[in-house]
Amino acid sequence: MLDLALESAKASGPATRLRVGLGDTVAELHTPDALWLTTLKERFQGFFTEAPPHLVLRHQPDRAGPPVEHLTSCTEVRLNAGARAELVDGVLRTALPELTAPSLVAHCTLLTDGTRGFLCCGPSGAGKSTLAALLPEHALCDELALVRTVGNGFEGVSLPYWIARPGRVPLAGVFLLEHAPEHRRQRLTPAAAARALRSNIYWPTHNTTALRGAFATLTCLAALVPVWRLGFARDPSVWRTIAKAV
């Protein structure tokens, strides 16, 4: 029955579009494949919008060529024969730093207490997903978040990577994660914070203007928002260490 359902889902029909909200950036996805449509609806559930798009992805399964074909910088992409629906995640991850600059795309978990946001950064294995799993009621996303200036401060905006729900919240603190036998935190100077955070940002390396804007945003973030190194044990009590830091 499953095989029959999948074959039925693959039947071509009129092109269908979905618009996904990524902070204030919108990606429009076109596909004639019902199976792709189902996969993408499940993948980006909760992040759909009808706002005008900034990036258009066109799935053309009958067109020969490379699976991913960038047509106009990072604003139009074609997904040809051989492409899989899962490639959409990578395309969006690659395009976002340039599309959102001077905002930052951070490799992080975004936590909130309802009024304040806490950016928890680190490379793979540092504990981002672990922290989000320990604190599900506080987690907005567990892999990528957008950091943007708002007035005289900053806000964190959740992105649909990987377990996520829409939300944006004023940033009160940034934490650089590492596993530890017990909870501990250490405040960094702005200069040390800027250096440490660089490796946790997805940079728009192909656009000099966007890159300069993103670096300026990082410098301001490190100067205005407290940044801490956070060692944590696998215990939900880490929330008190985070929330009481600022």
Backbone as a ProteinNet text record, in pm:
[ID]
protein_1_A
[PRIMARY]
MLDLALESAKASGPATRLRVGLGDTVAELHTPDALWLTTLKERFQGFFTEAPPHLVLRHQPDRAGPPVEHLTSCTEVRLNAGARAELVDGVLRTALPELTAPSLVAHCTLLTDGTRGFLCCGPSGAGKSTLAALLPEHALCDELALVRTVGNGFEGVSLPYWIARPGRVPLAGVFLLEHAPEHRRQRLTPAAAARALRSNIYWPTHNTTALRGAFATLTCLAALVPVWRLGFARDPSVWRTIAKAV
[TERTIARY]
83	0	87	200.1	287	346.7	391.5	450.8	350.7	225.4	122.3	98.2	98.8	76	188.1	313.6	426.1	421.8	386.8	377	269.3	158.3	51.4	97	174.4	219.9	317.5	389.6	487.8	423.9	296.8	231.2	242.2	280.9	297.6	162.5	159.7	38.4	77.7	-14.3	19	123.6	213.3	315.1	248.6	299.1	244.3	354.3	319.6	420.8	393	501.3	495.9	587	547.8	633.2	669.3	799.9	852	912.3	870.7	925.5	1050	1159.6	1287.8	1327.1	1267.9	1279.5	1199.5	1265.2	1198.9	1224.7	1289.5	1318.1	1221.7	1174.9	1077.8	1135.3	1128.8	1169	1044.2	1033.7	920	966.8	898.1	935.3	829.7	872.1	781.4	815.2	717.3	740	614.1	629.5	514.8	496.2	583.6	587.5	512.2	406.2	323.2	398.4	492.4	570.6	662.7	726.8	806.5	719.9	602.4	513.5	480.4	448.4	416.8	536.8	654.7	776.8	806.6	794	826	721.9	595.3	492.3	519.9	563.8	596.4	723.5	820.5	949.7	938.1	859.1	853.6	723.2	656.4	528.4	543.6	451	452.9	526.3	600.4	680.2	629.4	507.9	455.7	402.1	408.6	365.3	314.9	248.4	207.2	276.3	378.4	454.1	532.4	566.6	640.8	777	822.5	948.5	1072.3	1184	1315.5	1401.5	1368.2	1441.6	1339.5	1363.4	1272.3	1349.2	1295.3	1350.2	1249.7	1296.2	1208.8	1255.3	1169.6	1199	1150.5	1243.6	1212.5	1267.7	1194.4	1247.2	1275.1	1221.9	1246.3	1361.5	1426.2	1533.6	1669.1	1750.6	1885.1	1974.5	2080	2173.3	2215	2295.8	2336.3	2213.8	2215.3	2097.8	2059	2158.4	2131.9	2199.7	2123.1	2173.6	2134.8	2234.7	2210.6	2202.7	2089.5	2066.2	2104.5	2065.4	2094.2	2140.5	2271.9	2330.1	2257.6	2198.2	2130.2	1979.4	1926	1783.1	1698.6	1761.5	1685.4	1768.8	1708.3	1777.1	1687.7	1748.2	1673	1720.3	1626.9	1655.6	1613.9	1712.6	1687.8	1671.1	1666.7	1654.5	1766	1732	1829	1829.5	1769.2	1762.5	1661.2	1689.5	1597.5	1541.6	1424.3	1360.4	1449.7	1532.4	1618.4	1721.4	1749.3	1844.9	1796.5	1665.2	1610.2	1671.2	1690.8	1750.6	1888.4	1971	2105.8	2108.7	2019.3	2012.8	1977.3	1878.1	1837.1	1947.6	2014.1	2123.6	2236	2264.2	2370.9	2332.8	2207	2163.1	2135.4	2095.4	2049.3	2151.2	2278.7	2371.4	2375.4	2369.9	2371.4	2235.5	2128	1993.6	1957.9	2010.9	1970.5	2070.7	2190.4	2291.8	2234.6	2268.4	2372.9	2331.7	2213.4	2179	2273	2278.8	2368	2287.9	2339.4	2285.2	2379	2330.1	2414.7	2386.1	2494.1	2484.7	2456.1	2328.5	2292.4	2155.9	2130.7	1996.4	1946.9	1819.9	1761	1660	1685.4	1598.4	1528.2	1414.3	1343.2	1269.7	1252.8	1167.4	1033.2	1008.7	884.3	902.6	1001.8	1028.6	1173.5	1264.3	1405.3	1451.9	1552.5	1608.7	1753.7	1795.3	1931.7	1984.3	2089.7	2151.6	2258.2	2249	2342.2	2415.6	2541.3	2616.2	2717.7	2759.1	2864.8	2867.5	2982.8	2992.9	2914.1	2904.9	2836.3	2901.7	2818.3	2868.1	2884.5	2868.7	2887	2770.7	2652.7	2540.1	2416.6	2407.7	2291.2	2161.2	2160.4	2039.6	2012.9	2118.9	2103.3	2035.9	2080.7	2023.7	1876.4	1844.1	1704.8	1617.4	1671.7	1595.2	1574.7	1672.3	1659	1556	1541.1	1456.7	1354.1	1270	1179.2	1080.4	1042	945.5	1008.3	1141.9	1211.9	1273	1281.4	1352.8	1266.1	1319.5	1253.5	1311.5	1440.9	1504	1635.8	1688.7	1805	1925.5	1925	2036.5	2079.5	1984.7	2015.6	1915.9	1965	1877.7	1933.2	1845.2	1883	1902.1	2007.2	2032.5	2026.8	1935	1918.8	1908.7	1949.4	1940	1796.8	1753.7	1621	1638.1	1619.7	1639.9	1782.4	1797.9	1930.7	1978	1906.9	1943.2	1938.5	1924.1	1923.4	1807.1	1759.6	1661.8	1706.8	1666.5	1689	1560.1	1571.8	1456	1479.5	1385.7	1403.6	1394.6	1475.2	1472.4	1435.8	1376.5	1325	1433.7	1532.8	1640.3	1655.9	1656.4	1581.6	1448.8	1453	1328.9	1303.5	1196.2	1179.2	1032.4	1006.8	875.3	898.8	808.5	832.1	837.8	925.8	934.4	1047.2	1031	1137.5	1133.1	1249.9	1257.3	1381.3	1373	1491.8	1603.4	1725.6	1838.5	1890.4	1901.5	1954.9	2093.3	2131.4	2261.4	2297.2	2427.7	2481.2	2571	2559.8	2637.7	2711.3	2839.8	2922.4	2928.6	2874.9	2847.9	2965.8	2973	3060.4	3005.4	3023.9	2980.2	3075	3020.6	3100.4	3035.5	3110.5	3052.4	2953.5	2962.2	2869.4	2852.6	2744.4	2717.3	2819.2	2870.1	2959.4	2952.5	2977	2978.7	3090.6	3141.3	3250.8	3222.2	3214.1	3187.3	3310.6	3288.5	3395.5	3394.4	3511.5	3518.8	3461.4	3419.2	3366.7	3463.9	3592	3689.5	3702.3	3710.3	3719.3	3590.1	3476.8	3348.4	3339	3380.8	3375.3	3462.5	3581.1	3670.2	3608.8	3552.4	3497.8	3372.8	3295	3170.1	3189.4	3301.5	3321.7	3297.8	3344.6	3332.4	3191.5	3101.7	2963.6	2866.6	2920.6	2839.4	2856.1	2745.7	2752.2	2771.1	2887.9	2923.6	2886.1	2843	2814	2943.4	3024.7	3161.8	3170.2	3061.9	3067.1	3018.7	2992.2	2941.5	3014.2	3106.4	3191.1	3110.4	3011.4	2930.1	2853.6	2792.4	2718.6	2810.8	2931.4	3027.8	3069.4	3094.4	3130.8	3017.5	2894.9	2780.6	2764	2784.8	2771.4	2879.4	3003.1	3110.9	3081	3026	2991.3	2883.1	2786.7	2680.5	2737.5	2830.4	2891.7	2966.8	3039.6	3114.4	3020.2	2908.6	2810.4	2745.1	2714.3	2653.5	2743.4	2872	2966	2983.4	2966.4	2983.3	2860.5	2741.7	2617.5	2546.1	2570.9	2501.1	2603.4	2577.2	2671.3	2693.9	2821.1	2858.3	2932.4	2890.9	2946.5	2992.3	3095.3	3121.9	3036.9	2965.6	2876.6	2912.7	2963.6	2978.3	2854.9	2797.5	2675	2670.2	2612.1	2584.1	2446	2417.1	2288.8	2179.4	2137.8	2035.5	1956	1822.5	1741.9	1770.7	1838.6	1871.1	1965.4	2020.8	2104.3	2026.8	1894.3	1814.8	1838.3	1853.1	1877.1	2010.9	2111.2	2242.3	2233.1	2150.5	2133.8	2052.3	1934.7	1842	1892.6	1974.7	2024.2	2152.8	2206.7	2332.3	2312.2	2190.1	2163	2032.8
-120.3	0	126.1	121.7	237.9	268	159.1	179.5	241.4	194.7	249.8	397.4	429.7	568.3	658.1	608.3	687.4	707.4	601.8	615.3	715.5	710.8	805.9	947.8	964.4	1097.4	1155.3	1067	1114.6	1161.4	1135.8	1175.5	1326	1367	1509.5	1577.4	1700.6	1780.6	1925.1	2017.4	2159.4	2198	2287.2	2333.6	2395.2	2363.1	2412.9	2488	2595.6	2672.7	2675.8	2686.3	2708.8	2826.2	2911.6	3021.8	3000	2998.6	2970.6	3097.9	3135.6	3252.3	3216.9	3287.3	3267	3400.1	3430.2	3563.4	3658.3	3763.6	3857.7	3824.7	3712.7	3667.3	3555.4	3556.3	3457	3379.8	3248	3160.6	3098.7	3105.3	3047.3	2921.2	2811.7	2681.2	2637	2608.7	2560.6	2415.5	2329.5	2190.8	2131.9	2049.4	1978	1840	1805.4	1671	1668.7	1590.9	1586.6	1528.9	1436.9	1380.6	1486.8	1566.9	1679.9	1772.7	1802	1895.5	1845.9	1718.3	1660.2	1667.5	1634.1	1637	1777.4	1876.3	2013.8	2072.2	2032.8	2079.1	2028.2	1903.7	1848.4	1913.2	1935	1987.9	2129.5	2215.4	2356.2	2394.9	2297.7	2323.3	2432.8	2528.6	2638.1	2761.8	2750.7	2862.5	2916.1	2880.6	2926.3	3068	3138.4	3277.1	3305.9	3418.7	3464	3595	3632.4	3753.7	3735.2	3843.9	3834.1	3767.7	3688.8	3614.8	3696.9	3659.9	3715.5	3614.5	3487.8	3378.7	3282.8	3241.5	3148.4	3021	2905.9	2775.7	2705.8	2666.3	2601.1	2457.5	2363.4	2222.7	2183.8	2139.6	2097.8	1957.4	1855.3	1718.5	1659.7	1719	1667.1	1738.1	1831.4	1908.6	1849.8	1823.2	1771.8	1885	1848.4	1948.3	1914.4	2000.4	1975.1	1977	1896.7	1894.4	2031.6	2114.8	2249.9	2348.9	2442.8	2538.9	2679.6	2760	2897.1	2985.8	3053.4	3131.3	3277.8	3340.5	3482.6	3501.6	3493	3507.4	3413.2	3468.7	3381.7	3407.4	3463.4	3495.6	3401.3	3318.8	3222.7	3096.4	2983.4	2855.1	2755.5	2671.9	2566.8	2431.4	2345.5	2209.9	2115.5	2050.9	1972.4	1823.9	1743.9	1598.8	1547	1456.5	1401.6	1470.9	1590.1	1660.6	1593.3	1596.5	1543.8	1659.9	1638.7	1744.2	1791	1699.7	1733.9	1841.5	1859.1	1961.2	2102.2	2119	2251.6	2307.4	2224.1	2269.3	2330.1	2260.4	2308.6	2436.5	2446.4	2567.3	2688	2672.5	2783.4	2820.7	2721	2747.5	2826.3	2793	2859.7	3002.4	3024	3155	3254.6	3206.3	3296	3400.9	3368	3471.8	3594.8	3576	3691.4	3760.5	3682.5	3740.2	3821.7	3783.2	3846.3	3949.6	3956.9	4053.2	4195.5	4278.8	4261.1	4179.9	4118.6	4026.9	3906.2	3831.6	3717	3587.3	3485.8	3350.5	3273.7	3240.5	3180.9	3032.3	2956.2	2812.2	2795.2	2780.8	2792.8	2731.9	2717.8	2696.8	2832	2861.6	2985	2949.3	2998.7	2973.7	3102.9	3089.6	3207.6	3176.3	3280.8	3269.4	3337.4	3374.1	3439.8	3587.4	3647.9	3790.4	3816	3726.9	3741.8	3622.8	3646.3	3539.1	3513.6	3386.1	3345.3	3261.8	3310.8	3243.4	3149.7	3021.1	2921.8	2858.2	2898	2866	2755.2	2693.5	2594.7	2508.7	2445.8	2356	2228.1	2144.3	2015.8	1938.5	1886	1812.1	1894.8	2027.8	2113.6	2104.2	2061.6	2044.7	2125	2178.5	2260	2178.4	2065.2	1981.1	1921.8	1889.1	1836.8	1940	2065	2172.1	2193.9	2194	2212.5	2097.4	1975.9	1860.5	1865.1	1918.4	1931.9	2038.2	2140.5	2256.2	2279.3	2180.6	2193.1	2308.6	2343.1	2451.7	2587.6	2594.1	2720.3	2728	2616.2	2611.7	2657.9	2751.6	2793.9	2721.5	2693.4	2615.2	2560.2	2458.2	2390.8	2382.2	2460.4	2450.2	2584.8	2661.9	2791.9	2895.9	3016.8	3129.7	3255	3349.5	3478	3578.2	3659.7	3766.9	3898.6	3986.1	4112.2	4228.2	4346.9	4466.2	4516.3	4558.7	4617.4	4735.9	4857.6	4975.6	4980	4985.4	4990.3	4854.1	4748.2	4615.4	4513.7	4387.7	4277	4183.9	4113.9	4009.2	3881.3	3769.2	3639.7	3593.1	3536.6	3488.4	3341.8	3255.9	3114	3085.1	2990	2939.6	2791.8	2738.5	2600	2493.5	2497.7	2398.2	2358.6	2231.1	2126.6	2107.4	2110.2	2108.7	2254.1	2311.9	2456.2	2494.2	2609.8	2672.8	2821.9	2889.3	3030.8	3114.3	3212.6	3303.9	3401.7	3518.5	3618.6	3684.5	3715.9	3761.5	3848.2	3955.2	4038	3955.3	3971.9	3895.8	3957.5	3874.2	3919.2	3863	3755.9	3695.6	3595.5	3572.1	3474.1	3379.8	3249.7	3148.8	3061.1	3037.7	2947.8	2815.3	2711.6	2586.4	2489.8	2414.2	2297.9	2205.7	2076.2	1979.5	1986	1966.5	1974.3	1885.9	1846.7	1764.2	1840.5	1973.3	2055.2	2189.5	2258.9	2386.6	2491.9	2567.5	2678.9	2780.7	2905.4	3008	3107.5	3166.6	3263.7	3375.5	3498.8	3614.8	3648.5	3680.1	3718.4	3869.1	3924.9	4064.6	4076.9	4196.7	4211.9	4166.1	4196.9	4156.1	4004.5	3939.7	3794	3730.5	3792.1	3739.9	3744.9	3856.4	3868.9	3763.5	3741.8	3639.2	3501.1	3470.4	3336.6	3310.8	3414.3	3396.1	3381.4	3423.9	3422.9	3286.1	3180.8	3046	2990.3	3063.6	3018.1	3092.6	3165.7	3244.2	3189.5	3182.5	3151.3	3284	3300	3427.9	3435.2	3553.1	3571.1	3595.9	3493.4	3507.9	3550.8	3537.9	3572.3	3714.1	3791.8	3927.4	4018.5	4099.3	4180.4	4278.4	4341.8	4438.6	4371	4256.3	4181.7	4132.4	4090.8	4041.5	4152.2	4271.2	4383.3	4417.2	4416.1	4444.8	4342.3	4214.5	4108.9	4119.9	4151.9	4168.9	4286.1	4394.1	4508.6	4470.6	4389.5	4344.3	4259.3	4169.4	4085.4	4169.4	4269.9	4356.6	4427.8	4479.1	4546.8	4448.4	4329.4	4227.6	4196.7	4174.1	4140.2	4255.1	4378.8	4495	4522.2	4490.8	4531	4418.1	4293.6	4180	4096.5	4062.7	3980.6	3844.6	3804.7	3675.6	3595.1	3469.9	3382.2	3250.8	3190.9	3048.7	2970.9	2871.2	2793.2	2646.1	2593.1	2449.5	2395.8	2287.2	2238	2086.2	2035.3	1892.7	1865	1741.4	1706.2	1702.1	1820.8	1832.7	1960.7	1954.4	2074.5	2191.3	2166.7	2275.7	2377.8	2345.5	2441.5	2568.6	2557.1	2676.2	2787.8	2752.1	2855	2925.1	2848.8	2907.3	3005.1	2971.8	3059.2	3183.1	3161.6	3271.1	3371.1	3326.5	3416.1	3486.5	3454.4	3516.6	3662.5	3697.6	3834.7	3883.3
0	0	0	75.9	81.4	-55.2	-127.8	-259.4	-355.7	-348.5	-435.6	-403.6	-275.7	-235.6	-285.4	-278.1	-324.1	-474.6	-548.5	-693.6	-730.5	-658	-684.3	-654.7	-545.8	-507.4	-608.1	-681	-778	-908.1	-926.4	-1049.8	-1069.8	-1190.2	-1217.7	-1226.8	-1184.7	-1192.9	-1208.8	-1192.6	-1203.6	-1099.3	-1137.6	-1043.4	-921.6	-805	-679.2	-605.9	-539.8	-469.1	-320.1	-244.4	-101	-70.9	22.5	65.9	212.2	238.6	372.2	428.8	550	617.5	695.3	666.8	732.5	795.9	910	965.4	877.9	828.5	738.5	591.9	566.8	430.5	394	269.4	223.8	105.3	112.2	2	-59.5	-190.4	-261.8	-333.8	-308.8	-363.4	-463.2	-587.4	-691.3	-722.7	-728.1	-766.7	-828.9	-934.1	-990	-926.3	-832.4	-774.3	-641.6	-635.6	-514.9	-395.5	-421.4	-311.2	-251.2	-337.4	-289.1	-206.4	-258.1	-189.5	-49	-38.2	92.4	186.1	133.4	214.1	265.6	177.4	215.2	310.8	293.1	386.9	526.7	538.6	670.1	725.2	636.5	681	737.2	672.8	711	779.3	835.6	902.8	1008.2	1004.2	1100.5	1051.4	939.3	889.6	756.1	716.3	587.5	596.7	484.4	477.3	337.1	320.2	187.2	150.8	224.8	193.9	64	-6	-132.2	-111.7	-208.1	-191.6	-224	-161.2	-190.3	-267	-253.5	-317.5	-377.2	-501.7	-570	-605.3	-566.3	-601.5	-693.3	-812.9	-909.5	-930.9	-895.9	-916.2	-1055.2	-1141.5	-1278.6	-1299.6	-1254.8	-1252.6	-1390.2	-1496.4	-1631.2	-1701	-1634.3	-1696.2	-1660.3	-1762.4	-1739.8	-1690.8	-1621.8	-1571.8	-1431.5	-1369.3	-1229.9	-1139.6	-1032.4	-943.3	-891.4	-857	-808.1	-902.5	-955.5	-1052.3	-1008.1	-969	-926.6	-1049.9	-1067.7	-1188.1	-1171.4	-1063	-1041	-897.5	-878	-744.4	-648.8	-542.5	-446.4	-446.5	-556.1	-556.4	-641.7	-725.3	-804.1	-824.1	-793.3	-799.8	-870.8	-956.7	-1024.1	-972.4	-940.4	-894.9	-1006.5	-1070.5	-1190.4	-1160.5	-1266.7	-1252.4	-1162.2	-1074.4	-980.3	-846	-838.5	-710	-618.5	-491.2	-391	-308.5	-251.4	-173.6	-58.7	-6.1	106.1	69.6	-61.7	-104	-73.7	-59.3	-30.4	97.2	198.8	325	301.4	223.2	198.3	116.5	17.7	-64.3	21.9	108.1	194.6	292.4	347.8	442.6	374.5	248.6	174.8	137.4	99.9	51.3	163.4	280	386.7	431.4	449.9	497.9	409	276.6	187.1	183.3	182.6	174.7	297.9	413.1	538.6	589.5	530.5	576.7	572.7	674.7	776.1	899.3	895.5	1004.6	999	1109.1	1119.6	1121.1	1053.7	1064.5	1157.6	1275.6	1379	1393.5	1417	1442.8	1591.8	1626.1	1767.6	1796.7	1925.9	1979.8	2030.7	2007	2058.6	2166.5	2287.6	2402.2	2442.3	2509.2	2558.4	2687.5	2770.3	2888.3	2863.7	2738.4	2701.3	2672.8	2736.6	2714.5	2673.7	2709.8	2676.3	2594.6	2508.9	2429.3	2465.4	2451.7	2483.1	2367.3	2305.8	2193.4	2248.3	2217.1	2269.8	2152.5	2132.4	2011.2	2035.2	1924.5	1931.6	1808.1	1780.6	1666.1	1691.2	1590	1606.7	1720.9	1811.5	1925.8	2051	2040.3	2157.8	2255.9	2207	2297.8	2263.5	2142.3	2105.4	2110.7	2042.2	2041.5	2179.2	2250.2	2386.7	2475.5	2465.4	2547	2512.1	2383.5	2342.3	2390.4	2389.9	2437.5	2588.1	2660.5	2805.6	2843.1	2755.5	2786.4	2675.4	2644.7	2529.7	2542	2664.8	2682.7	2654.7	2654.7	2630.3	2490.1	2418.5	2291	2174.6	2095.6	1971.9	1850.7	1851.9	1744.8	1798.6	1731.7	1789.6	1695.8	1586	1492.1	1433.5	1383.3	1322.8	1369.7	1392.1	1424.3	1360	1336.9	1280.7	1394.2	1385.1	1482.5	1406.8	1445.9	1373.8	1471.6	1425.5	1509.4	1512.3	1629.4	1648.3	1741.7	1689.6	1772.3	1823.4	1956.1	2017.2	2065.8	2027.7	2073	1960.7	1999.8	1904.3	1936.3	1835.4	1857.5	1788.1	1847.4	1786.5	1722.6	1602.1	1526.9	1493.2	1528	1501.4	1351.8	1306.2	1169.7	1173.9	1068	1072.3	1061.1	1150.8	1157.7	1303.8	1339.5	1273.1	1345.3	1476.3	1554.9	1594.8	1541	1557.2	1557.3	1617.7	1611.7	1589.5	1517.9	1489.5	1616.4	1616.6	1730.1	1712.6	1773.9	1778.6	1914.4	1968.3	2106.3	2124.5	2207	2232.1	2296	2245.5	2298.5	2426.9	2530.8	2659	2686	2616.1	2640	2533.1	2518	2424	2503	2475	2545.9	2446.2	2473.3	2393.9	2468.4	2406.1	2477.7	2479.2	2588.9	2597.2	2704.8	2684.9	2786.2	2905.9	3025.8	3148.3	3254.6	3356.4	3463.4	3550.5	3549.9	3626	3554.9	3587.8	3523	3567.9	3472	3504.2	3390.7	3421.4	3317.6	3344.8	3235.6	3244.1	3145.8	3195.5	3110.6	3026.2	2898.3	2808	2784.7	2760.8	2720.4	2579.1	2538.3	2402	2293.8	2308.5	2207.9	2201	2317.9	2321.1	2269.5	2301.1	2255.1	2103.1	2043.2	1897.3	1830.5	1884.7	1827.7	1839.4	1955.5	1978.5	1894.6	1869.9	1797.1	1646.4	1593.2	1447.9	1385.8	1453.4	1396.1	1408.8	1474.9	1490.9	1399.4	1303.1	1210.6	1069.1	994.8	851.8	777.9	714.1	655	506.8	458.8	315.8	239.1	222.7	173.8	28	-48.3	-191.1	-219.9	-115.6	-134.1	-34.8	-85.8	1.7	85.7	25.2	99.2	211.6	180.3	282	392.7	355.1	453.6	549.7	498	584.9	680.9	629.5	715.6	825.6	791.3	891.7	998.4	958.6	1057.2	1150.7	1095.8	1180.2	1280.3	1236.3	1327.1	1438.7	1405.6	1508.2	1610.9	1565	1656.3	1752.6	1700.5	1785.9	1882.4	1835.1	1921.3	2039.9	2013.4	2120.5	2219	2172.3	2259.4	2344.8	2292.1	2358.8	2433.5	2396.1	2458.6	2535.2	2662.4	2739.4	2673.7	2665.8	2607.7	2713.8	2728.7	2831	2768.6	2827.3	2802.1	2901.8	2852.3	2938.2	2929.1	3039.2	3051.7	3122.7	3070	3132.4	3134.7	3242.5	3254.4	3195.9	3166.6	3105.2	3211	3252.7	3355.8	3329.1	3336.2	3309.8	3402.7	3513.8	3604.8	3541	3424.9	3354	3320.8	3313.5	3283.9	3384.4	3511.3	3613.7	3589.5	3545.5	3516.3	3399.8	3301.4	3185	3221.4	3278.5	3302.8	3405.4	3500.8	3605	3567.1	3448.4	3407.3	3370.7	3326.4	3283.4	3343.3
[MASK]
++++++++++++++++++++++++++++++++++++++++++++++++++++++++++++++++++++++++++++++++++++++++++++++++++++++++++++++++++++++++++++++++++++++++++++++++++++++++++++++++++++++++++++++++++++++++++++++++++++++++++++++++++++++++++++++++++++++++++++++++++++++

